[in-house]
Amino acid sequence: MEDLRAVILHPDTKGIQEVRALYEESFPKAERIPWAYLIQEDPSRIMRAYYADQKLIGLAYTFACADLVYLRYLAIVRAEQNRSYGTTILKQLLDEYNDRMIVLNIEEVGKETSGIRKQRRDFYLRRGFHSARLHYRVFDVDYEILSTRGTITKEAWTAFAQAHATKEIADRIEYYEPD
């Protein structure tokens, strides 16, 4: 497999529209953060595009706050999926943030024994993530938080949500214990 090169995106990055198209096709509209917010020049929020040679392979968006790094988006170009690119990108991120806990949220798998939610969860579990033992509901969607180390408290996740999103969104979070 070719080496992947990460490019941090800014509003004037060459080829940015191709990355935006991948973002928009990979995530439902209701789950998208406005594009302009994602590419602002802010060292705590980084949108990366990944290339093999000159070919777009994928993207990842992270938000860093204190000792946490939130992996909000990870997407691979459809034609490049199942070629270990997602694993390579995760390894690069784990190496870059090896001094911090990386967290992500996935839609709750529940009693699902197959399907995309289970596949997504299994993908992250095989690559060093584990359940952070925190489940929540926001906008009628149930989520589980996965992390690279340890657990995360409700208070820490709420504070993190306020920093990443808004207080109004953080106030809508309802924590629960799964069945």
N, C-alpha and C positions, 0 to 999 in steps of 0.2 A: 504494500500500500504506500502511496506517495505521502510525503510529509504534508501536514496541514499547516497553513500559515494563517494566523489570526490578524485581522485588521480591525482596529477600533474605529467605529463609525462616527462621523461628524456630519453636519448638514451638507458640507461640500465634498464628501468622499466620492471618488469616481465609482460608478456602477451601483450607487446606493439604491436606485429604483428596482434593480433585480433583487436585492436583499429585502426591500419593502414588500415586493410581490410574494416572496417566500413567506415572510411574516404573515401577511394577510391571508394567504391560502392555508397556512398551517394552524391558525388559531381562530376559533369562532369570534365573531364581532363582539359579542358580549364579554369576552375574556381579554380583549385587546386594550392595551394602554395606548393613548394617542401617540402616533409615530413621532411627532415633534418632541415629545417628552423623552422618548427613548434615546434620541440622538443628541440631546443637549450636551454641552461640554461640562460635565460634572464628574469628577473622579470617583464619586460613590456609585454612580450609575453608568454601566458600560454595556453598550451593544456591540458585539463582535460579529464579524462575518468571517467564515472560514473558507479558505481556497486551497485547492490542490492544483498546482500550476496556476493558470489564470481562471480556473473553473470554480464557480460558487458551489460549495458543498453543504454548508449549513450556517446556522446562526445561534448565538447564545446571548442572553441578556442577564446581567447580574446587578444586584444592588447590595452594597456593603454598608453596614452600620455597626459600629463598635466591633465586637468579636464575632459577628454573624455575617455571612454572605448568603443572600437569597438568590437562588437560581430560578428566575421567573419564567424564562423561555429557553427552550432548546428545540431546534428543528433541523431536520436534514432534508435536502432536496429529494423529492420522491424517487427519482431515478437513481439516486445514490444510497438509498436506504439498504439495510442488511449487508453493508460492506465494512462494518466496524467503525465507521466515522463517528457515530454518537459516542462510542466507547473512547475513542481517541480524544474527542473534545472534552469529555468528562475528565479523563486523565490529565489533560492540560490544565483544566480548571482546578482540580484537586491539588496538582503540583503548585500552581500559582497561589492558592489560598491555603497552603498546608498548615498555617498557623491559626486558622479560624475554622469554626464550624460552618459547613455549608448546609443550608436547609432548602427544601423545596416542598411545595404542596401538590398533591395529586388528588383527583376526584376519588372519593371513598370507593373501595372495591366491594365492601360488604360481603355478601355470600357468593359473589361471582366466582366461578371456577375457571372461566375462560373469558375471552373478550379483550378489548383494547385496554380497559382500565387495569385488568390483571397483568396483561403483557407489559404495560408501562411500569407498574409497580415492580414486577419481577426484574425488569431491565435495570432499574436503579438498585434493587437489593443485591443483584449479582455484581454490581460495581462499587460496593463499599458503603452504600446507604443502609439505614435501618429505620424502623419506626421510632419517631421521637416521642411516641406515646401521647400525642396531642391531636385531637379531632375537633373540627369546628364546622359550623354551617354559616354561610353568608350568601345572600341573594338566592336562597332556596337550593344551594348546592352544598353537598357534604364533602369535606376535605380531610385528608390525613397528611400530617407533616412528616417528612422523612428527613433524616440528617446524617451527616458523616460521623458524628460523635455525640454521645449523650442525649439527654432529653431537653425539652424546652418548656418553660412554664407558660401558663396562660398570660401572666403579667408581661413576660418578656416578648411573647408573640404579639400581644396587643400594642405594646410600645413600638415594636418593629413595624407593625401594620400602620400605625400613626405616622411613622417616619417615612415609610415607602408610599403609602396612599394618602389618606386623610383621616382626621379624627372621626368624621361622619361615617366613613366606611369601617374603621376599626370599631366604632360603637355598635355596628350591626352584627359583629361576630358573636355567635352563640356557640359556646363550647359544650361538648357532650361526650359521654362514654359510649363506645360502640357496643353493640349487642354481643 
